[in-house]
Structures are given as C-alpha cells and as structure tokens.
Amino acid sequence: MLATRHLPPALPPTPPPGSSESWVAAIRGRAGAGVRGGLALLTLTTSACGKVADSASQFPSTPLTPAVEIDTQASISGKVTLKGADAAQLRKIVDVGGNPFCTGHGEIVDSAWRVAADGALADAVITVRGSQRASNLPETSPLIDQTKCEFVPHTIAIQPGQKVRFHNSDLTFHNIRIARHEAGTRGKGENIDNIGQPSRGDENVKAFNTPGIYRLECDVHRWMSAWVFVHEGIHAAVSTADGRYEISRALADGDYVVEAWHPQFPKNLSQTITVRDGKATADFEFDFTQAFQL
C-alpha cells in the first residue's frame, strides 16, 4: 500500500500575500513529500471565486445492486441516545490559536460529540441491512458548507453515485481533504482527494460512487471535520440534535436488521425489527464506556 502522510498543521490560516497559488503550491509540495514512487494520492483543486466546479469523481466505481422503484414514505423512526456521560462532560471548546477570522465567531465547540441534556445523540447513521438502491438518484445534491470555521452539517448519508456540494461561506481559505475511513478504527484511512477553496463563495461538486465511510478535514483549521456515509441502498438516516431520525423510504412488511453507526464507537449497534403496515420503531442507546478512549 502506498504510504501517505497528512498535510502538516503548520499551514497559514489564510493565503499569504500575493496569490492563492503559492498557498496551493505549498500544500502540493507537502503532500508529495509523503508519497512513495512519486505517485500523489492527494489532488488539490481550486475553484474560481463564486463558481461551481463539477469535476469527475476520483472514487473508484463498483457494481451496484439492481435498482427498484420504492415509495418515498417514512418507514422506520426512532431516537438515538448516549448513556454514561452527559453533555457538559463532553463539551470541549476548540483552541483556534491566533486565527483572526475564526476567533471572531466566539467559542467553537468540538463537533466530535453532540449530546443534548437528555442524552440525545446527534450524528448517528441509521441504516437497513441489505437495502436496495432506487431506480433514480435524488435530483438535489446535499450541501456541506464551511461556515464560521466549521463543516455544516457534520454528518450526511447518501447513496452511491450521489454528488455532494462543498461550499465556502467564510472569508478565509479552507480546504476539504477526503479520506476513506477505516471502519472500526480511529485511523484516517487512504486520502482520496483534496479540494482547495480560497475564497468565499467557492463551490465544488464531487460524486461518491463507492459505498463506505468518508472523513472530511480542513488542514488549515485542524479542528474542522465531517463525515459522508455512503450507504449501499436508500434506507438511511442521520440522527439530529434531538437524537431523532426517520428513514423516509417505504419498506414492505417483514423483519429487517437495522444498524446504528457513530464515529466515536468502534462497533455498530444492531437490532432486528418488524415492519407492520409500513411502520416500525427502533431506538438505539450507545454506551459511553464502549467508545474510543478520549
């Protein structure tokens, strides 16, 4: 396997005087230093201010299961909670250093744990095992914005082949490094792509063709991270700030295995549920003692 090295943190928070090309060149130089044989695993792309760049996906394609027509109505819903820890215990304020732009937005809370006072846990991805893909992809592409020095939203779930819009709403240089996450580990995984967005209004569109979990990071602002969960089928949802989720696709009556994934845990939770009259409820409770060690 090719050896990779993450871009070092000592990159300037904004482009140096002159043009952004010098900043881009610096990243390319640093990325190239950690690759054997002169093969770069990181590709840094910059887009013109205010324009959308729709580049060909660099994710490998894999055969997809046959498409089927499935009604777009809710089927499984529930709540995800965390036991063994509370919101105050897990609330960590990010040290943004001397970054002049990011310090102007007040405190930035680490997004690794988003837990409500009642234990509601956000950013868990709920999927149905063996889910089929739809005969057509959604017409709109989900947006991940870089705003106030954070990725918003922190977690999305999509189907293979869907495109994601990456936008920069900040008056500072951001980049989106995309890595294929090694499930069940804290490893960063293989770097897939690196998109530079030097200006407010920059936007890039990327297609994710292969099922898996992808971690996003900004090398300029090291605390910024997000997740793209590419589920093999259409039955997936992400828990919100109140811990609630709803899979907005119909399921025929019967038994199904439903799984819950959260980036802070090495193992998924799973349970078998029975759909009756098109509906079922599945609640999940993660145990903090089983999380990756802080």
C-alpha positions as CSV (number, residue, x, y, z in Angstrom):
1,M,0.0,0.0,0.0
2,L,1.3,3.5,-0.8
3,A,2.4,5.4,2.3
4,T,0.6,8.6,3.0
5,R,1.1,11.5,5.4
6,H,-1.4,14.0,6.4
7,L,-0.7,17.6,5.5
8,P,1.2,19.2,8.4
9,P,-0.7,21.6,10.6
10,A,1.7,24.5,10.1
11,L,-0.1,25.9,7.2
12,P,-1.2,29.5,7.1
13,P,-4.8,30.2,8.1
14,T,-5.3,32.5,5.1
15,P,-3.4,32.7,1.7
16,P,-0.1,34.5,2.0
17,P,0.4,37.9,0.4
18,G,0.2,37.6,-3.3
19,S,-1.9,35.0,-4.9
20,S,-3.5,31.8,-3.5
21,E,-1.5,29.8,-6.0
22,S,1.5,30.0,-3.7
23,W,-0.6,28.5,-0.8
24,V,-1.8,25.7,-3.1
25,A,1.8,25.0,-4.2
26,A,2.8,24.7,-0.6
27,I,0.2,22.1,0.0
28,R,1.1,20.2,-3.1
29,G,4.8,20.2,-2.0
30,R,4.0,18.9,1.5
31,A,1.6,16.2,0.2
32,G,4.2,15.0,-2.3
33,A,6.8,14.5,0.4
34,G,4.8,11.6,2.0
35,V,4.2,9.6,-1.2
36,R,6.5,6.8,-2.4
37,G,7.3,6.4,-6.1
38,G,6.2,10.0,-6.9
39,L,2.5,8.9,-7.1
40,A,0.4,11.6,-5.4
41,L,-2.7,10.4,-3.6
42,L,-3.8,13.9,-2.9
43,T,-5.3,16.1,-5.6
44,L,-5.8,19.7,-4.6
45,T,-8.3,21.5,-6.7
46,T,-9.1,25.2,-6.5
47,S,-12.2,26.8,-7.9
48,A,-12.7,30.3,-9.2
49,C,-14.5,32.6,-6.7
50,G,-18.2,32.2,-6.8
51,K,-18.2,29.4,-9.4
52,V,-19.1,25.8,-9.1
53,A,-16.6,23.2,-10.2
54,D,-18.1,19.8,-11.1
55,S,-15.1,17.5,-11.6
56,A,-15.1,13.9,-12.4
57,S,-15.2,11.7,-9.4
58,Q,-11.9,10.1,-8.3
59,F,-13.7,7.5,-6.2
60,P,-13.5,4.0,-7.7
61,S,-16.7,2.6,-9.1
62,T,-18.2,-0.7,-8.0
63,P,-21.2,-2.6,-9.4
64,L,-24.4,-1.6,-7.8
65,T,-27.3,-3.8,-6.9
66,P,-30.3,-3.8,-9.3
67,A,-32.4,-0.7,-9.0
68,V,-36.0,-0.9,-7.9
69,E,-38.9,1.5,-7.6
70,I,-39.6,2.2,-3.9
71,D,-42.2,4.6,-2.5
72,T,-40.9,7.7,-0.8
73,Q,-42.7,7.5,2.5
74,A,-41.4,7.1,6.0
75,S,-40.9,3.6,7.4
76,I,-38.6,3.3,10.4
77,S,-38.1,6.1,13.0
78,G,-36.7,6.3,16.5
79,K,-34.3,8.0,18.8
80,V,-30.5,7.6,19.5
81,T,-29.2,8.3,23.0
82,L,-26.0,8.1,24.9
83,K,-25.6,6.7,28.4
84,G,-22.7,7.0,30.8
85,A,-21.8,10.6,30.0
86,D,-23.6,14.0,29.8
87,A,-23.4,17.0,27.5
88,A,-21.4,19.1,30.0
89,Q,-18.7,16.3,30.3
90,L,-18.2,16.0,26.6
91,R,-18.5,19.7,25.7
92,K,-15.0,20.8,24.6
93,I,-14.1,24.3,23.4
94,V,-11.7,24.3,20.5
95,D,-8.4,26.2,20.7
96,V,-8.3,28.1,17.4
97,G,-5.0,29.7,18.2
98,G,-4.3,33.1,16.7
99,N,-6.6,32.6,13.7
100,P,-8.1,36.1,13.3
101,F,-11.1,35.1,11.3
102,C,-12.2,32.1,13.4
103,T,-11.7,33.9,16.7
104,G,-14.3,36.4,15.6
105,H,-17.2,33.9,15.8
106,G,-16.9,33.3,19.6
107,E,-16.4,29.9,21.1
108,I,-16.3,26.9,18.7
109,V,-17.4,23.6,20.3
110,D,-15.7,20.4,19.2
111,S,-18.2,18.5,17.0
112,A,-17.0,15.0,17.9
113,W,-19.8,14.7,20.5
114,R,-23.1,16.4,20.0
115,V,-25.1,15.4,23.0
116,A,-28.2,17.1,24.5
117,A,-29.0,17.4,28.2
118,D,-31.4,14.4,28.0
119,G,-28.7,12.2,26.4
120,A,-29.9,12.6,22.8
121,L,-27.1,11.8,20.5
122,A,-26.7,13.5,17.1
123,D,-24.7,12.3,14.0
124,A,-25.5,8.6,14.3
125,V,-26.2,7.0,10.9
126,I,-29.1,4.5,10.9
127,T,-29.2,2.0,8.0
128,V,-31.2,-1.0,7.0
129,R,-29.0,-4.0,6.2
130,G,-29.5,-5.3,2.6
131,S,-31.2,-2.1,1.5
132,Q,-31.7,-1.7,-2.3
133,R,-30.9,1.4,-4.2
134,A,-33.5,3.4,-6.0
135,S,-34.1,3.5,-9.8
136,N,-33.0,7.1,-9.8
137,L,-30.9,9.3,-7.6
138,P,-32.3,12.4,-5.8
139,E,-32.5,15.5,-8.0
140,T,-30.8,17.7,-5.5
141,S,-27.3,17.2,-4.1
142,P,-26.7,17.6,-0.3
143,L,-24.7,20.6,0.7
144,I,-21.8,20.6,3.2
145,D,-20.9,24.3,4.0
146,Q,-17.8,25.6,5.6
147,T,-19.2,28.4,7.7
148,K,-17.8,30.1,10.9
149,C,-14.9,27.6,10.7
150,E,-17.0,24.5,10.9
151,F,-18.4,21.9,8.5
152,V,-22.2,22.1,8.5
153,P,-23.8,19.6,8.7
154,H,-21.4,17.4,10.5
155,T,-22.7,14.1,9.1
156,I,-24.7,13.2,5.9
157,A,-25.8,9.9,4.5
158,I,-26.1,9.4,0.7
159,Q,-26.4,6.7,-1.9
160,P,-23.6,5.5,-4.3
161,G,-23.4,7.8,-7.2
162,Q,-24.8,10.8,-5.4
163,K,-23.0,14.1,-5.7
164,V,-22.1,16.4,-2.7
165,R,-21.8,20.1,-2.9
166,F,-18.9,21.6,-0.9
167,H,-19.2,25.4,-0.3
168,N,-17.1,28.0,1.4
169,S,-19.1,30.7,3.2
170,D,-16.1,32.1,5.1
171,L,-13.8,35.0,4.3
172,T,-10.8,32.7,4.8
173,F,-9.0,29.8,2.9
174,H,-10.5,26.4,3.5
175,N,-9.7,23.0,2.0
176,I,-11.6,19.7,2.1
177,R,-9.4,16.7,2.4
178,I,-11.4,13.5,1.8
179,A,-10.2,10.2,3.2
180,R,-11.7,6.7,3.0
181,H,-12.3,5.9,6.7
182,E,-11.2,2.5,8.1
183,A,-14.4,1.3,9.8
184,G,-14.0,0.3,13.5
185,T,-10.7,2.2,13.9
186,R,-9.6,5.7,14.6
187,G,-7.3,5.5,11.5
188,K,-7.6,8.3,9.0
189,G,-7.6,5.9,6.0
190,E,-6.4,6.5,2.5
191,N,-6.5,10.1,1.2
192,I,-8.8,10.2,-1.8
193,D,-9.0,13.9,-2.7
194,N,-8.1,17.4,-1.5
195,I,-10.1,20.4,-2.7
196,G,-8.9,24.0,-2.1
197,Q,-11.4,26.8,-1.7
198,P,-9.5,30.0,-1.2
199,S,-12.4,32.4,-1.4
200,R,-15.9,33.0,-0.1
201,G,-18.5,31.6,-2.5
202,D,-16.2,28.9,-3.9
203,E,-18.1,25.7,-4.5
204,N,-17.1,22.2,-5.8
205,V,-19.3,19.2,-6.6
206,K,-18.0,15.6,-6.0
207,A,-19.6,12.3,-6.7
208,F,-19.2,9.4,-4.3
209,N,-19.6,6.2,-6.3
210,T,-18.4,3.5,-3.8
211,P,-20.2,2.6,-0.5
212,G,-18.2,3.3,2.6
213,I,-17.5,6.0,5.2
214,Y,-15.5,9.1,4.3
215,R,-13.9,11.5,6.7
216,L,-13.6,15.2,5.8
217,E,-11.0,17.5,7.3
218,C,-9.7,21.0,6.7
219,D,-5.9,21.1,7.0
220,V,-5.9,24.9,7.5
221,H,-8.2,24.6,10.6
222,R,-7.4,21.3,12.1
223,W,-10.5,21.0,14.3
224,M,-12.8,21.0,11.3
225,S,-14.1,17.6,10.4
226,A,-17.2,16.0,9.0
227,W,-18.5,12.6,7.7
228,V,-20.0,11.3,4.5
229,F,-21.7,7.9,4.9
230,V,-22.3,6.2,1.5
231,H,-24.9,3.5,2.2
232,E,-25.4,0.8,-0.4
233,G,-29.1,1.5,-0.6
234,I,-31.7,4.1,0.0
235,H,-32.7,3.3,3.6
236,A,-30.5,5.5,5.7
237,A,-30.9,8.5,8.0
238,V,-28.9,10.6,10.4
239,S,-29.9,11.5,13.9
240,T,-30.4,15.2,14.6
241,A,-29.7,17.3,17.6
242,D,-32.7,15.9,19.5
243,G,-31.5,12.3,18.7
244,R,-34.4,11.7,16.4
245,Y,-34.2,10.1,13.0
246,E,-36.6,9.0,10.3
247,I,-35.9,6.8,7.3
248,S,-38.0,8.5,4.6
249,R,-38.4,5.5,2.3
250,A,-41.0,2.8,2.4
251,L,-40.4,-0.9,3.4
252,A,-42.5,-3.9,2.7
253,D,-43.9,-5.5,5.9
254,G,-41.4,-8.0,7.3
255,D,-38.3,-8.4,9.5
256,Y,-35.2,-6.3,9.0
257,V,-31.9,-5.7,10.6
258,V,-31.3,-2.1,11.5
259,E,-27.9,-0.8,12.4
260,A,-26.6,2.4,14.0
261,W,-23.1,3.8,13.4
262,H,-21.4,6.7,15.2
263,P,-17.9,7.9,14.6
264,Q,-16.9,7.7,18.2
265,F,-17.6,4.0,18.6
266,P,-15.6,1.0,17.1
267,K,-18.7,-1.2,16.8
268,N,-22.2,-0.6,15.3
269,L,-25.4,-1.3,17.3
270,S,-27.9,-3.5,15.6
271,Q,-31.3,-4.9,16.2
272,T,-34.0,-6.9,14.3
273,I,-37.3,-5.0,13.9
274,T,-40.6,-6.0,12.3
275,V,-42.3,-3.6,9.9
276,R,-46.1,-3.8,10.1
277,D,-48.4,-1.6,8.0
278,G,-45.3,0.0,6.6
279,K,-44.1,1.3,10.0
280,A,-41.6,0.4,12.8
281,T,-39.7,2.0,15.6
282,A,-36.1,1.3,16.5
283,D,-34.4,3.2,19.4
284,F,-30.6,2.9,20.0
285,E,-28.6,3.6,23.1
286,F,-24.8,3.9,22.9
287,D,-22.8,3.2,26.0
288,F,-20.0,5.7,26.6
289,T,-17.8,3.1,28.2
290,Q,-17.6,1.3,24.8
291,A,-16.5,4.4,22.9
292,F,-13.0,5.0,21.7
293,Q,-10.8,6.3,24.5
294,L,-10.7,10.1,24.6
